[in-house]
Every structure is written in C-alpha cells, then in structure tokens.
Amino acid sequence: MSEMRDLFISYSNANKEKVEEIVSTIKYFGPTCWFQLRDSKQHFIEEINAGINNSRDFVVFLSNASVSSLMVRNEIARAISQQKRNSDYSIIPVVIEELTESNQEIIELFLGSLNWLYADKYDNYEGLALAIFEQANLTPSNTESGQSIYSTEKEVEKIRLKAQNKFFNEYAKQYLDEVFSHYENPAVLDIGCDTGDNIMMRLNGRKYRFLLGVDSNTDAVKEANESYPQDNCAFIHCDVTSNSFFRDIFSQMQKFRIIGFDIIHISAVLLHLGKVEELLSNLYMLLNAHGTIFIQDEDDGMNIAHPHSKYFDDCFYIWEHSKESGDRAMGRKLPLLLKHAGFKDIKLLSSTISSIDFGEQYKEELWDLYFNPELWSTDSAAYFDNYEAFDRLKVVAQKHSEMKESYLAGEYFITLGIFFYTATKD
Ligand SMILES: C[S@@+](CC[C@H](N)C(=O)[O-])C[C@H]1O[C@@H](n2cnc3c(N)ncnc32)[C@H](O)[C@@H]1O
C-alpha cells in the first residue's frame, strides 16, 4: 500500500519549473504531495492510480499545455471518479497562464462547476498555497498542538513587551494589592516569566518569601537570573505543558523548603499555550490551601473602536489570523477552564482597557502596543493562517501614520479586551 498524502499534483511537464516552485511552497507549510516528475509514460501509468487513490485532495495546474495533455485529462477523469466515491475529495483547478478560448471551453466541460484559483491574483506563491489549503480544508503546519508561534526573541517584541508591562502594571496594581493583602509573606510562582521584568515590577514594594519564575525560553531565564540574583528568587527553564513540569517545580520547592505557593501569577501566557486545562489542573495542585491564582489574558471580543473604521477591522482581523497572536478568545474561556480545574470563587476583575483610562498619559503607548504594523512579521504569509490577513497588513501599514495622528488628536475611542481574573483553591 502506498502512503497517504494530502495533495495529488496534476500538471504538464511544460510548466515543470513553475509548478515545482509552487509545490515546494506548499510543502514548506507542511502538507505532503504526490508530485511525480514525468519522464516517461510508463512511469506515469504506474503511479497515477496509487497517487490519486492515496491523496486527500487533487490540485490541477491549468495551462494551455496541461489542458492539451492527455495525461492531465486522464488524471482529471480519475479524480472526478474518486470524488464520486468520496465527496470530501476536493478538486482544485489553479490557472497558471491565460487559456486560449478553445482550451478554456474544453476544460470547462470537465471542471466548469468548480471554484477556480488564478495564480496571478496572488502576490506570491505563499498566498496561492494558503488559498489552496483553504479550499482543500487543510490546516497549514505549526498549529496542531494549539501552541502559537509567538516568540519574545524578536527585538520588536521585546520592546513592545516592556512598554506593555509598564502600562498594564497600572491596571494590575490595584488587583494585586487586594490579592497580596491576604498574605503575610507569600510564596509566588510566575508562569511564563520571560526575563522576570514584569513580575519583579509587580512585586516591587511588596513582601514575599520566595519567587519562582518558569519559562520555556532559555535565554530569557538566563537573563532573569542575571538581573535578579536575590536569594529568594529563582528562574528556571521549563515548558509548562511538558511532562517534566511537576518534577521541575517540585525540585525547586524542595530546594527552597516550601510546600506550595500562596500566589500563582500568569500574565499574557495562556493564549499562547495548548493544553491550558491540564496546566490549570496542575497549578491547582501546586497552590496552598488558601492560595490565589491571578490571570491576565486577552479576548478580542471586547475590542471596540468608535467611530467605526475599516482600519480597525483590518487590525483586529490581522490579530485574529496571525499565528503569533495566540488564542484571541482566551479571556472568555477562563471561567470554565478554572472551574473544571477545581478553582473556586472565580472573579472577573475587569475585561477591558481603554484609550481614556489614564487621560493623555499612556495614550500613545496603547496605540503603539496594539496598532503598530511593525509588530507583525510582514516578510511572509506563513505567519498567518490565511492570505487575506497578510494582504490587509499591507493596507494597515500604508494608513498607519495618518490613523495614529487622528487617534492622538482624540478622534477615536478604543477599548481592548484584556481580562483580569482571580480564583482561589478553597
Ligand atoms: C507574552 S510573553 C509574557 C511574559 C510575561 N509573563 C509578561 O507578562 O511580560 C509569554 C511568555 O510565555 C512563555 N511561554 C510560552 N510557552 C511556554 C511554555 N510552554 N512553557 C513556559 N513558558 C512559555 C514565552 O517564552 C514568553 O516568555
């Protein structure tokens, strides 16, 4: 039995170079292809049945040469019979050159009822590949674990995160005052601590017995240990969704002689993780009897800009479809996730921040944190789960300065969904 692949590629040898480039773009995103180099008719005959039967969908590249090719017509006929047997089998015609009138008529007899893609409509092959995936119902790679491809290693993101932390500290302060008021000298665990700067700013001026920060980014953890060498602080490398999570935390707890944590702090992390429910259940076990978990996370459902402008629709669309931005509906999911993990007294302290919260102070920061197109990786459509988001980013980049100016002049009011929760163990 031949192995199963995602796409069977039907084409004419006359277009070999072009098709090879498109196929390598498709493969770059993860899907596997039946793509035979057609050196002989014999080769073709042996492979075609296996290829079509063992692929999930069929892509045919239409050119004057391929429409005239008997091999290609034969493959199309076989794909059509395969589709009759299996209605999930998609046939995706992709036009790669303008067809003569007679070729257009011939091929329409076979494929006229299907949705055709036109390669020249896309700026590059990445866009075309994403459109093929959409039609074939294929998910490009990097998304399977539910984990986003967010990284704090990008310089622009480091700068953004620093500014974000300063700004959000203004909100978090009041909530953390309440949390810390319940403990004399708490042991604190920070999940996804990055370079430690945010948690250290939030702990500034507060009494705590011990802080353990964990993060999967080795360089960030190293930097945290160098920046904060205090005896009662430790930062360790650990993937909080891995099987070694408990072991890693326990060994630190033994070292620092604590039996559990009074406060667990998680800021802007859960949206980037898969297995959130499992993590919350583990955290429930690590919390002391009267302990509190504090979570800050995002939810685009609360994003509003007034007056309405397509510019903001585009921005929100880009956030939703960027693989770097994680699960933009995490905020609303947390009450049930916390409940299922065993937490009690789940409180939503606030669900939005807004452009008027601090008057003129921080107004520009809010814009730069969320609406600066340079924050997004603009060099490749691979960072997005569809091509439209990549396209809209280009429009946003063009209009950005003008929109920022109007916003700073007070022409827009904005709220963004940032949810702050606390929950307790008992
Ligand atoms: C947006 S940053 C937030 C950092 C910090 N909590 C803050 O508020 O500034 C997300 C952090 O989560 C970390 N992270 C992502 N996946 C992780 C995982 N599986 N285990 C541990 N840390 C993870 C990243 O390395 C990054 O430092």
The ligand as a Gaussian input file, in Angstrom:
#p B3LYP/6-31G(d) Opt

LIG

0 1
 C        3.762000      37.406000      26.078000
 S        5.064000      36.706000      26.969000
 C        4.590000      37.232000      28.596000
 C        5.751000      37.295000      29.528000
 C        5.432000      37.808000      30.909000
 N        4.524000      36.940000      31.623000
 C        4.882000      39.204000      30.841000
 O        3.719000      39.422000      31.214000
 O        5.650000      40.074000      30.424000
 C        4.734000      34.975000      27.012000
 C        5.803000      34.165000      27.693000
 O        5.348000      32.813000      27.823000
 C        6.452000      31.963000      27.590000
 N        5.970000      30.640000      27.192000
 C        5.326000      30.319000      26.048000
 N        5.080000      28.993000      26.025000
 C        5.568000      28.476000      27.180000
 C        5.630000      27.170000      27.724000
 N        5.114000      26.132000      27.066000
 N        6.215000      26.989000      28.926000
 C        6.731000      28.052000      29.588000
 N        6.718000      29.308000      29.117000
 C        6.134000      29.521000      27.923000
 C        7.215000      32.678000      26.478000
 O        8.547000      32.219000      26.392000
 C        7.104000      34.125000      26.927000
 O        8.163000      34.485000      27.759000

